[in-house]
């Protein structure tokens, strides 16, 4: 397809899309890098006709266009939740099966089976969409898009949420796909740009600043500029945290699980987990997509139903001994894709941060003057003061994620759970959050429980790890606990 964009200016409410001139020739694939702002879903919606544009500003040749983005993923999950039939069944509704979700896009059994094989979804064919891990969900979204047999596909950070093995497999698959399908691939990590991409479009705050070839991109100064900016912002964030700093003290262990096990009717996820967290320890949780990392964090946070069928002690209390879940949650901050999905209330941006003081989804109490001041200071550091009264659901995905990170940190919890915290963040946001988490860990302001599939996301201050390793003898994962032995 050939795409010609001239004098395009769209006000999307909380952000803009501004392109003076951009031509994408037939069969050309492009990489799109956004320093600040969520450009991927906006581009996808524009090209798919979901955003109304002046016909004179956008010219497309005939062809079918598909998109894969976190916004599309969120939309499908919300549709699945709306169809929840748990109340009418004798079991929990886990959502539409993976096979059916792909088949409904093409009505072809052969193409569905082909995509399931190519994207390593064979073992998930009959699994409900709502019980998939983040990485599994991403692969299903790509399969659904390809099932429409598009001429052009817009991929918004396609490697987000994938483990190392699946990133490598997807990179190979996309390389082969690029020979027959035109692609626009957005990325916020320089290491994620596909080798076969020869053209780069550089956006900032939704504005196309320049286009260049691969060689020009590799010598562009923008990366070093953003690193300096993110370091300055993270130092400001730490000043704010120190200003309202308070201490925690719990007797050891802060958390302990003995012979931990999670199983469902059809399968066991993991077994034989013995893990003890001492004061001052930070931990990274590692393992492939679907191994149970998020499930384990749910056991700690108290959101997983099997947290009461396991032998768990947290903050000196035996879980299930009559303690209030709120007594536990007041000492824990949480960022995860599951929480992001659950946060579907239409509260204001400032209320999202304030809700962190009360561990609620939305704000239902009158905050104190001090809490309001702190929340406004967070908004200022995040460059979101102008959106203080904007509905959370109207913000772009990356802005939502930054607010949820601030919500988790604002009360300075004893334990800070970070399950793929950078998902949906632009390059600046990712650098800012990573720098800040490193400083929080280094100064022991909170104890981090940290999940990321990228080696570059490793925090130097985290020396301990729990790694999920598949055991053929028991046909499930057996987590391995290593104290002070994190790989460099």
N, C-alpha and C positions, 0 to 999 in steps of 0.2 A: 504493500500500500504506500501511496505517497501522501504525506500530510504537510499542508502549508498553513502556518499560523502567522497572522499579521495583525498588529495593533489589538491584541486581546487583553482586556482588562476586566476581570471578574472580582466583585466583592462577595466573598463567601461568608460574611458575617464577622467571624473571629479572625479571619486571615484573607489574603488576596492571592489571586493568580494573575501574574502580569508578564506577558510575553510580547515584546515588540516585533520580533521576527524570528521564525524558526522553521526550517524546511527539513523534513525527513524524507529522503528519497526511497523509491521502491527497493525493497529487500534490505535496506539499511537497518541495523539494530543499534540502539543507543543506550548508553549508561547515563543515568541522571543522579547527580550528587547534590544534596541539599544541606547547606551548612547549618541552617536554622529554619525550621518549619516543615510541616508535613505535606510534601509535594506529590507523593506517589498516588494516594487515593484521589486527590484533586485531578491529576492528569488522567487517571483511569476513568473517573466519572465524566470528565469532559469528553474524552474520545468515545466513550460508550453512549454518549447522548443523555446522560443523567443530569448534566449541568447545561442549562440553556446559554448559548453563546450567539452573538451576532453572526449570521451566516456568512457575512463578508470577511469575518476574522478567522474562520476555520473552514478549510477546504480538505475533504477526504475523498480519495478514490474508493470505489466499491470494495467491500470486504467485510468479514466478520471480526469483531474485536471482543476480547475477553480480558478480564482483570483479576488479579489475585492481590488482596491487601488485607491488613488487619481489620480495617473498617468492614470489608465484605465478610470476613470471618466472624466479627462481632454481630453483624446483621443476621447471619445464618443461625448463630447460637441463640439469638433472641427469638427467632422464628421457631426454633426447636423447643425453647422453653414455653412459648405460647401454646404449642401443641401438646404439652405435657399431659399425659393421661394416667398418671400415677393413681389419682383418686378413683379411677374406674377399673384398675387392674389389681391383681393380687401380688404385684411386684412393682419395684420402682421403674418408671419409664426412663430408659437410658437414651432415648432419641432414635431417630431414623438410622437404619443400618448403613454402613459405609457403601456397600454395593448399591443400595437403592439410591443414595444421594448422587452417585456418579451416573448410574443408569438413567435417572430422570432427566439428565442433561443431554443425552444422545439417543436414548431408546434403542441402543445397540448392545447386545450381550457380548459380542466379540470385542468391540472397542472398550467396553467396561472392563472386561477381563484383561485386555492388553495393558490398560493404564494401571490397573491394580498390580499387575506384575512389575511394570516398569518403575513404579513408585513405592515398591516394597510394602504393599498394603494387604497382601494375601492373608496374613494371619488376623487381619482386622475386618474382613469382609462383612461379618455379621455383628460386629461391635457397634453399639449406638454412638452417635456423634458426640453426645454430651459426656461420655466417659473417656474420650480420647485425651491423650496428653497434648501439650501445645505443639510439639513437633509433629505428632501424628495428624493433628488437625490441619496444620499447614500443608502437609502432603495431600490430604483429601481435597483441600481447596484448589490446589494446582490441578489435580486430576479432574475435578468438576469443570474447571476452565478449559482444559484441553479436550474434554469430552464434547465441547461445542465445535471442535475442529476450526479454531480461529485462524484468520490470516495474520492477525497481529495480537500479541498478548502483552499486557502491562503487568509487570511483576514488581510489587512493592516490597523491597527487602526480602527476597524469597528464602534466604538462609536463616532468618530470624527464628529462634526456637529449636533449630535442628542440632542434633548431636554431631560429633566429628565425622562419624561414618556416613551419616545421611547427608551431611553437607558435601562430602566428597562425591557421593553417589549422585546427588542432585546436580553438582557442577558438571559432572560427566554427561548426565542426561540432557542438561540444558545446552551443552556444547553440541551434541548431536542434533537436538531440536532446532538449534539456530540455523542449521543447514536448510531447513524447509519452512520454518515459521519465523516471521519477523518479530522482534521483541524490543520493548522499552523496559529497562531494568533499573529501578532506583536502588540506591545503596547508601548507607551511612557509615560504612567501614571501608577504608581504602583497600583492605585485603580481600574484600568481597567482590570487587569488580571482576567480571568474567574476562578471561584472556582473549576471547574472540570478539569482545567489544572494541571497536576502533574509534567511536565518536562519543564525546562526553558533553553533556549540558550541565552547566553549573548554576544552581538556583540559590538565592538567599532571601529569606522572608517571602517566599512565593514569587519572587521576581527572577526571570532568566537574566543572569548577569553576563554570561559568555558561553560560547561553544568552542570546542577544541578537539584535536585528535589525541590519541593515547599518549604520544610522546610529549605533547605540550602539557597534558594533565600531570604527568609524572614529575614535572619540574615546577608545577604551580605552587606559589607560596601560601595558598589558602590554609593548608593543614597546619603549618607552624603558627599562623596567625590565630587560628581557633584554639590551639593548645594554650597559647598565652592568655587568651580571653577566658577560657574555662578555668585556668589556674587562679586567675584573679577573682572570678565569681565564687569558686569553692572556698577561697580564703575568707571572703565576705560571709559565706554561709557558716563557716566554722566560728567566726566572730559572733554571729547571732546565737549559735548553739552554746558557746561559752558564756554569753551574757545571761542566759537563763539556766545554766548548768546546775544539776542536782545529782546527788550520789545515790547508788543502790547498794544494798548489802543483803545477801542471802547466804545461808549456810550451804556448804557443799553437800550434795551436788545441786547445781541450779536445775538440772534436768537429768533424769535417768529412765531408761526403758530396758527391761529385762526380757529376753526371749521374745522380742517383738515380732509380731506376725500380722499380716493383713491378707485376708482371703475372701473371695466371693464364691457364689455357688458354682460358677463355671471354672474358676482358676484361683491359684494362690499367686499373689503379687511378690511378696518377699517373706522371708522367715529367718529366725535365729538372729535377730538384731539385739546386741547388747551394747549399749552406748551410754556413756556418762559424760555430762558437760560440767566442768569445774568453773569456778569463778575466774573471769579474765580470759577464758578460752574463746577463740573464734574458729568456726568450722566451715569448710567447703563441702557441699554434698555433690557427688559426681556420679555419673552413670548415663546410659543411653536413654533415648525417648521411651516412655512407657514403663520404666523400671520401678517406679514408686517414689521418686524424689519428692514430688509435690504431695503425695499421700503421707509421707513421713512428716513433712512440715505441717500438714493438717492435723496429725496426731498431737503435735506439740501445741499448736494454736487452739486445739479443741473443736475444730470444725468438722473433723472426720468422725463418723459414728462409731468406728472401732477404737477410738481413743479410750473408751470405757471397758473394752474387752481385753485391753492390754495392761500389763503391769507398768504403770507410769507414775513417776514422782516428779513434781515440778514446783519450784519455789518452796520446797519443804512440805508440800501437801501431796498426799496420795490421791491420784485422780479417781473420782468416784466415791470419795469419802464424805461427800456432802458439801464440798466447796462450790462456790458460785463460779460459773464460767467467767463472769465479769471480774472476779478477784484475780483470775489468771491473766485475762486479756489486758488489764490495766498496766501490766508490766511488759507487754509484747507489742511491737510494731510490725506490721505485715505489708508486704508488697508482692502481688502475684497476679498472673493472668486471670485466675479464678476470681479474685477480689475485684479486679477491673471489670469483669463481666457482671458481677453482683451489684456493682455500684451503678444501678440504672435509674436512681432517683433524679429528679430534675432540680436539685438544689444549686445554689450559687457557688461559684468557684471558691470564694472565701470560706463558705460553710463546709466545703470538702476538707480543707485544712483544719478547721475548728472541730470537725467530727473526730479527728484523731485524739483529741483530749478525752472523748467519751466513748471511743471504740464502737461508733455507730455508723450505719450506712445512711448518710444524711444527718441533719442536725435537728434534734428534738428538745434541746435544753437551751436555756439562755446562757450564753458564754459570758465570762467575766470580762471586764475592761482590759485586763492584762492579756487574756487569751486573744482578744480581738486585735490588740496591738501586735502581739507576736505573729498572728496570722497575716496581718498586713505587711509586716517586715519580710515574711517568707515570700509573699507575692511580689514584693519589690525586687528581691534578689533574683527571683525567677523571671523577671521582666514581664510580669502578668498583672501588674496593678490595674491596668486599664480594663481587665476582665474580671475584676473582683465580684461584680454583680451579674456576670454572664452565667447562664445555665451550664452546668457541667457537661450535659449531653450535646450542647451546641459547639463545644470546643473541639479542636482537632485531637486525634488520638494521642499524639505526643504530649500535648499540653495536659490532657487528662492524666497521663502517666506521671508527669512531673508533680501534679497536685497530689496524687496518691502517694508518691514518695515523700513529699513534704508532710502529708498526713501521718505517715508512719514514724517520721523522725521527730515531729513537733513536740511530743511529750517526753522525748529522750528516754525511751524504754530500756529496760534491763536487757532484753533480747530483741534484736532487730532481724526479722526474717525477710530475706530478699530472694525471691524465686524468679529468676530471669528479669531483674528489675529494669534492664535497658530496653526491653521490647517496646518498639514504637518510637523510641527517642531518636532525634536527629543527632548529627555528629557532635554538636556543641553540648546538647543535653547529656549525651552519654559520657563525654569527657568530664563534664561538671559533676555528675553523680558519682562516677568512679573515683575522681579525686577526693570528693567529700567522704565517701565510704572508707577510703584508705586512711584518711585522717581520723575518722571516728574510731576505726579499729586500732590504729597506732596509739591513740590516747585513751583507749578503753572506755569511751563514753557510753557505748553499748556493746553487747556481745553479738557478733554477726553470725548468722547461719545463712550461707550464701550459695546460690546455684547459678552457674553460667556455663555454657558449653564452649565458650571461646577461651583458649589459652591466654590470649592477650588481656582478658578481663581478670586474670588472677591478681589478687591483692597480696602484696608482699607481707602484710601483717598477719595473714591467715596461715597458720602452720599445721593445722589439724584437718583431717578429712574423713568422711564416710563415703566409701565407693561401693556402688551396687554392681555386683558381679554375678552373671548368670551361672547357676549350678545345674548341670544336666542330671545329677542324681536325684535332686528333689524337684526338678522341672519348674524352678522359679529363681528369683534373685536372693542371694545371701550377702547382705552388706558387710563390708570389711571396714573396721575402724582403725585408723592410724593416728597416733598422737605424736605431734612434732615431726612428721615425716612427709609433709606435702612435697610433691615433685616441684623442682625449680622450672 
